[in-house]
Amino acid sequence: MVRGWLYPQKKLRSYLSIQQWFQDTNPSPFYSCIFDSENTDCYSWALSKDGMFLFGGAYPAKDCRARFERQKRRLEQWGFQFGEVQKTEACQVLRPRGLRDFCCGRDGAFLIGEAAGLVSPSSLEGISSAMESAFALGRVLNRGVNNPCAAYRRAIRPLRWKLAAKVLKCPVLYSPLLRRLVMGSDLQAIRVVNSPQSPGESG
């Protein structure tokens, strides 16, 4: 509400995030990131957690539930096992487009976290930026500077530039060709090493 009053022309791009929980019947636990341009220009995820299988995604608000269900049906063809829904969750998520979407506040009003647009445009994660910006604002206010808005803007400049860099990363993540090239390069890949056999095990 404060952002809308201070910056009525700077509306953040938003999606509807939907997530469902199922009993995990998949053969082995896994985590996956899903890019499906037919249902969303954002991304979806699937993961195993404490005996449950979670599937969710971020979708344009229009026909979001239909997109979600359609994507589930497509993933079943790839071997995903959903079963009976145990719980359904939904919320709005924000996705900044660039530096212009990061607004710190003015005239004695300050914005932190999602209100400031400080959300990762690639993962949609915002809690770490919310904590970092709140800590920075607290330090500024405790110093009693003459122009706290300007000081706060300077304090979170590295955070804003870090998130802006992730905006530049998005075309790589969301382009099938570029994504295949990056994954094929093994850049920052995590090596999976089989654990040594325990005594008594045969090869």
C-alpha positions as CSV (number, residue, x, y, z in Angstrom):
1,M,0.0,0.0,0.0
2,V,2.8,2.4,0.8
3,R,4.6,1.6,-2.4
4,G,1.4,2.2,-4.4
5,W,1.0,5.6,-2.8
6,L,4.7,6.6,-3.3
7,Y,5.1,5.1,-6.8
8,P,1.7,4.7,-8.4
9,Q,3.3,4.2,-11.9
10,K,5.8,1.5,-10.8
11,K,3.7,-1.6,-10.5
12,L,5.6,-4.8,-10.1
13,R,5.0,-7.8,-12.3
14,S,3.2,-10.4,-10.4
15,Y,2.2,-14.1,-10.7
16,L,0.0,-16.5,-8.9
17,S,2.0,-19.2,-7.2
18,I,0.2,-22.5,-6.6
19,Q,1.7,-25.5,-4.8
20,Q,0.2,-28.9,-3.9
21,W,1.4,-31.6,-1.5
22,F,1.1,-35.3,-2.2
23,Q,2.3,-38.5,-0.5
24,D,5.6,-39.2,-2.1
25,T,5.3,-42.4,-4.2
26,N,8.1,-41.5,-6.6
27,P,10.9,-44.2,-6.8
28,S,13.5,-41.9,-5.4
29,P,13.6,-38.4,-3.9
30,F,14.5,-35.6,-6.2
31,Y,14.4,-31.8,-6.9
32,S,13.6,-30.5,-10.3
33,C,13.1,-27.1,-11.9
34,I,10.6,-27.1,-14.8
35,F,10.4,-24.6,-17.7
36,D,7.2,-25.0,-19.7
37,S,6.6,-22.0,-21.9
38,E,3.2,-23.3,-23.0
39,N,1.8,-22.7,-19.4
40,T,4.0,-20.0,-17.9
41,D,6.8,-17.7,-18.8
42,C,8.1,-18.2,-15.3
43,Y,9.1,-21.6,-13.8
44,S,7.8,-24.5,-11.7
45,W,9.4,-26.9,-9.2
46,A,9.0,-30.4,-7.8
47,L,10.7,-31.7,-4.7
48,S,10.6,-34.4,-2.1
49,K,10.3,-33.3,1.6
50,D,9.7,-35.4,4.7
51,G,7.9,-38.2,2.9
52,M,5.8,-35.7,0.9
53,F,6.1,-34.8,-2.8
54,L,5.6,-31.0,-3.5
55,F,4.8,-29.6,-6.9
56,G,4.3,-25.9,-7.5
57,G,4.8,-23.1,-10.0
58,A,4.3,-19.4,-10.7
59,Y,1.7,-18.6,-13.4
60,P,0.1,-15.6,-15.0
61,A,-3.1,-14.7,-13.0
62,K,-5.4,-15.4,-15.9
63,D,-6.4,-19.1,-16.0
64,C,-3.7,-19.9,-13.4
65,R,-5.4,-23.0,-12.0
66,A,-6.1,-24.4,-15.5
67,R,-2.4,-23.8,-16.4
68,F,-1.3,-25.6,-13.2
69,E,-3.5,-28.6,-13.8
70,R,-2.5,-28.8,-17.5
71,Q,1.1,-28.8,-16.5
72,K,0.6,-31.6,-14.0
73,R,-1.0,-33.7,-16.8
74,R,2.0,-33.1,-19.0
75,L,4.4,-34.0,-16.3
76,E,2.6,-37.3,-15.6
77,Q,3.6,-38.3,-19.2
78,W,7.3,-37.8,-18.0
79,G,6.9,-40.1,-15.1
80,F,5.9,-37.7,-12.3
81,Q,3.6,-39.4,-9.8
82,F,1.1,-37.1,-8.0
83,G,-1.7,-39.2,-6.5
84,E,-4.3,-37.7,-4.1
85,V,-3.8,-34.0,-3.1
86,Q,-3.1,-33.6,0.6
87,K,-2.9,-29.8,0.6
88,T,-3.1,-26.9,-1.8
89,E,-1.5,-23.5,-1.2
90,A,-1.5,-20.3,-3.2
91,C,-0.1,-16.8,-3.0
92,Q,0.9,-13.8,-5.1
93,V,4.6,-13.6,-6.0
94,L,6.5,-10.7,-7.5
95,R,9.1,-10.6,-10.2
96,P,11.0,-7.4,-10.9
97,R,12.2,-6.5,-14.5
98,G,15.2,-4.4,-13.6
99,L,16.6,-1.5,-11.6
100,R,13.6,0.7,-12.2
101,D,11.5,-1.7,-10.1
102,F,13.7,-1.3,-7.0
103,C,12.2,1.6,-5.1
104,C,13.7,2.6,-1.7
105,G,11.2,5.2,-0.6
106,R,11.2,9.0,-0.2
107,D,9.9,11.9,1.9
108,G,10.5,10.1,5.2
109,A,8.9,6.8,4.0
110,F,11.0,3.7,3.5
111,L,10.4,0.5,1.6
112,I,12.1,-2.9,2.4
113,G,11.8,-6.4,1.0
114,E,9.1,-7.1,-1.5
115,A,7.6,-3.6,-1.1
116,A,10.9,-2.2,-2.4
117,G,10.9,-4.8,-5.2
118,L,13.9,-6.6,-3.7
119,V,13.0,-10.0,-5.0
120,S,15.1,-12.4,-7.1
121,P,13.7,-12.3,-10.6
122,S,15.1,-15.7,-11.4
123,S,14.0,-17.7,-8.3
124,L,11.3,-15.3,-6.9
125,E,12.9,-15.6,-3.5
126,G,12.6,-12.5,-1.3
127,I,13.1,-13.3,2.4
128,S,16.9,-12.9,2.3
129,S,16.6,-9.5,0.6
130,A,13.9,-8.5,3.1
131,M,16.2,-9.3,6.0
132,E,19.2,-7.6,4.4
133,S,17.3,-4.4,3.5
134,A,15.7,-4.2,7.0
135,F,19.1,-4.6,8.6
136,A,20.5,-1.8,6.4
137,L,17.6,0.5,7.1
138,G,17.9,-0.1,10.9
139,R,21.6,0.8,10.8
140,V,20.8,4.0,8.9
141,L,18.1,5.1,11.3
142,N,20.2,4.3,14.3
143,R,23.0,6.6,13.0
144,G,20.7,9.6,12.9
145,V,21.9,10.9,9.5
146,N,20.5,14.1,8.0
147,N,19.1,12.5,4.9
148,P,18.2,8.9,5.8
149,C,16.5,8.1,2.5
150,A,19.6,8.9,0.5
151,A,21.7,7.0,3.0
152,Y,19.4,4.0,2.8
153,R,19.5,4.0,-0.9
154,R,23.3,4.0,-0.8
155,A,23.4,1.2,1.8
156,I,21.4,-1.2,-0.4
157,R,23.0,-0.3,-3.7
158,P,25.0,-3.5,-3.7
159,L,21.8,-5.5,-3.1
160,R,20.0,-3.7,-5.9
161,W,22.9,-4.3,-8.4
162,K,23.0,-8.0,-7.4
163,L,19.3,-8.5,-8.1
164,A,19.7,-6.5,-11.4
165,A,22.4,-8.9,-12.4
166,K,19.9,-11.7,-11.9
167,V,17.6,-10.0,-14.3
168,L,20.4,-10.3,-16.9
169,K,20.7,-14.0,-16.1
170,C,17.0,-14.7,-16.8
171,P,17.3,-14.8,-20.6
172,V,19.9,-17.6,-20.2
173,L,17.7,-19.6,-17.7
174,Y,14.5,-19.2,-19.8
175,S,16.0,-19.8,-23.3
176,P,16.0,-23.6,-24.1
177,L,19.1,-23.3,-26.3
178,L,21.2,-21.2,-23.9
179,R,20.1,-23.4,-21.0
180,R,21.2,-26.6,-22.8
181,L,24.6,-25.0,-23.6
182,V,25.1,-23.9,-19.9
183,M,24.1,-27.3,-18.6
184,G,26.3,-29.1,-21.2
185,S,29.3,-27.0,-20.1
186,D,29.3,-28.4,-16.6
187,L,29.8,-24.8,-15.3
188,Q,29.5,-24.9,-11.5
189,A,28.2,-28.4,-11.7
190,I,27.9,-30.5,-8.5
191,R,29.7,-33.8,-8.8
192,V,27.8,-36.8,-7.5
193,V,30.2,-39.3,-5.9
194,N,29.0,-42.8,-4.9
195,S,29.7,-43.6,-1.3
196,P,32.3,-46.3,-0.7
197,Q,30.9,-49.8,-0.1
198,S,30.5,-50.9,3.5
199,P,32.2,-54.0,4.8
200,G,30.6,-57.1,3.5
201,E,29.1,-55.5,0.4
202,S,30.1,-57.0,-2.9
203,G,30.6,-55.1,-6.1
